[in-house]
Amino acid sequence: MICLRLALVGAAAWALHRELAALSLGDLVSHVRAVGWTSLALALACTVASFAVLGLIELLALRRAAGVARERLPARAGLLTSFVANAFGQSIGLSVLTGTAVRLRAYARYGADVAEVAQTSAFVTLTTTLGLLAAGALALAGVMPATGAIGAIMRPTAIVSASLVLGYLAWSALGTREAVGGSTWHIVRPSPAVAARQIFLSVVDWLLTGTVLFVLLPASSAIAYGSLLRAYMVAQMAGVTSHVPAGAGVFEIVLLSVLAQGAPSTERAGLVAALVLFRIVYYLIPLCGAIAVAGSAEVLAPEAARVA
């Protein structure tokens, strides 16, 4: 698995280098500098909103967990843990394992056991996946300015993605099994209302992250909001499927292939500059914040335990 991921990173890096070889570094720098403070503030606001929605998904997961996780965990702990788990998981990769490790460390202070944490992580992972499939199906079904291999797989992938989401909704309403999975890692069948809430919250989150990238585009960009969102969802599906940390390289090459095929160099340079800023605003800044929050929790936890 590690060798495969390294190979994907290498292939994506080579393709991205070939894609950007004709671009001038000076053009990239000038486009980055041209992004105004208003755009940066909007991007940061959408980032905060995205992590807030992920926090709501965490609280929904905790309410469905058994025992201590549902009864004694305060909402504040769930929101902070969600922020740290998602910031680490999105940047480092292996989000299921990374997020579970963070939750084990955080929720153990309140007496939650491994099974409860595993159920919470499984629910959160499933929810974000359902949202990606739902938003991705809508994006892939749209009219995309893409050709070649990427264009050829769009509609079949849209059908499969939509079928999985509809199948989950059908299971929530008509299923006979109360849970699927093993004794520790399993998903309890949700009510139709909970299933709809999962998909809605996750789709909103994915749309917010796409909006972060859109507001970072240069003012001169001719890319429409709808076109950007459709291409963004296609690229995110490719990045997540690759299992490369944060989809690095894979996300960028697919987005450029969909949006910038045949575009003039200035347009491509503006899009690349926006992608660089997107990585900083949505990944690097939250990661630094998560490190600070996690470090503070480790320092303050023993003191809190003595006071308790």
ZIJOFEN-V275375 format. One record per run of one state. SS is the DSSP state (H for helix, E for strand, L for the rest). FROM is the first residue (numbers start at 1). LEN is the number of residues. Records with the same first field share a line. If there is no record, write none. Layout:
SS = FROM-LEN ; FROM-LEN
This chain:
L = 1-1 ; 21-4 ; 35-2 ; 65-3 ; 72-3 ; 93-2 ; 111-3 ; 142-6 ; 175-4 ; 182-4 ; 189-3 ; 216-9 ; 243-2 ; 248-2 ; 260-5 ; 308-1
H = 2-19 ; 25-10 ; 37-28 ; 68-4 ; 75-18 ; 95-16 ; 114-28 ; 148-27 ; 192-24 ; 225-18 ; 245-3 ; 250-10 ; 265-43
E = 179-3 ; 186-3
